[in-house]
Amino acid sequence: MGGVLLQDVTKDYGKVRAVKHLSLDVKEQECVVILGPSGAGKTSTLKMIAGLEEVTSGEIYIDGRLANYLQPHERDIAMTFESYALYPHMTVYDNMALPLRSPVHRRPEGDIRKRVLDIGTMLGIDALLDRMPAQLSQGQKQRVGLGRCLVRQPSVFLFDEPLSHVDAKVRHRMRTEIKRIQDELKTTSIYVTHDYLEALALGDRIVVIEQGEVQQIGTPKQIFDEPANEFVQRIVGDPPATLLDARIAVIDGEALLQVRGTSCTLPVPPDMREILLERHNPNVRVAIRPMYVTASLVEGAACQLKGSVYVFERIETKGVLDVRVGEIALLAETSPDFQSRPDQDMWLQVDLDHVRFFDPQTTAAITA
């Protein structure tokens, strides 16, 4: 089993640069998730690794071999596609067995049957092997697509948004299955998605990209807790973090955040006081995740902001409260049975240990 190394890889489609100088080192047996919105260059990157797209510039190494000029079948990779790409005239069994019947990877029929049955049992589709794709649900089709990828036992698995067309319940179950498969097979994997929950759940490391450029590479904890810039902060989390414009001021010896659009101030976290006061520009962008905002119907000693309820939403096992504080909207997570009504007074407490700061000009994180 081998790793994948991308060195300064660029991909152009005419005058459009889809991937810009991407460098990435995927270690052996590691699962790396490429996270980004539509059009970010995720699938183009995967197709270059698979050999389905030519590299405009840069080098790709698979298991230590330069792969730029290798044909797809020479790269020892297996790929599952967003669209499943099942052959409608073949049974589930034949769709899964197809990679092992190719001229390059041909196996004896006995070995093929054993491998297909093993993977089918692992994915819970062993009872569907005689069916045609038209007889399957979307979730079952996705499992067949994964199975066809897994039967090969390649050096590298490539997953191109494999769960994007299944419903939420199936997606959660399939995410669990993929994680279990990774733990069992211990094969190097590169997984592409626009869903941050998939990225956090599956990745040993996450690569966040936007418009073909890497924004941050890190562990799930680093991506969530220590975003490198505003884009990473926004793309990870639902409901998303509230981003506020603020100004650092010293009043009566205390460093305070004056939030633009309100008459409110927040104390500067002690570990950030020195670095924020030493900046030449007192203006900052402040990110506050709803999970770190506590709402109360009564004023308390710890409450810092007062606003009025705009709307309350129940989302699965939590509630999301939209509170208008002056001209800004601040979100707070609550219990799903939180009682409130529009225009009701609400007091908010912000956990300052989890507030993040960004430069308003560069959007880069300001860290201690």
Sequence and secondary structure as in RCSB ss.txt:
>XXXX:A:sequence
MGGVLLQDVTKDYGKVRAVKHLSLDVKEQECVVILGPSGAGKTSTLKMIAGLEEVTSGEIYIDGRLANYLQPHER
DIAMTFESYALYPHMTVYDNMALPLRSPVHRRPEGDIRKRVLDIGTMLGIDALLDRMPAQLSQGQKQRVGLGRCL
VRQPSVFLFDEPLSHVDAKVRHRMRTEIKRIQDELKTTSIYVTHDYLEALALGDRIVVIEQGEVQQIGTPKQIFD
EPANEFVQRIVGDPPATLLDARIAVIDGEALLQVRGTSCTLPVPPDMREILLERHNPNVRVAIRPMYVTASLVEG
AACQLKGSVYVFERIETKGVLDVRVGEIALLAETSPDFQSRPDQDMWLQVDLDHVRFFDPQTTAAITA
>XXXX:A:secstr
   EEEEEEEEEETTEEEEEEEEEEE TT EEEEE  TTSSHHHHHHHHHTSS  SEEEEEETTEE TTS GGGS
 EEEE TT    TTS HHHHHHHHHHSTTT   HHHHHHHHHHHHHHHT GGGTTS GGGS HHHHHHHHHHHHH
TT  SEEEEESTTTTS HHHHHHHHHHHHHHHHHH  EEEEEES HHHHHHH SEEEEEETTEEEEEE HHHHHH
S SBHHHHHHS SS  EEEEEEEEEETTEEEEEETTSS EEE  HHHHHHHHHSS  EEEEEE GGGEEEESS  
TT  EEEEEEEEEEETTEEEEEEEETTEEEEEEE TT    TT EEEEEE GGG EEE TTT BEE  
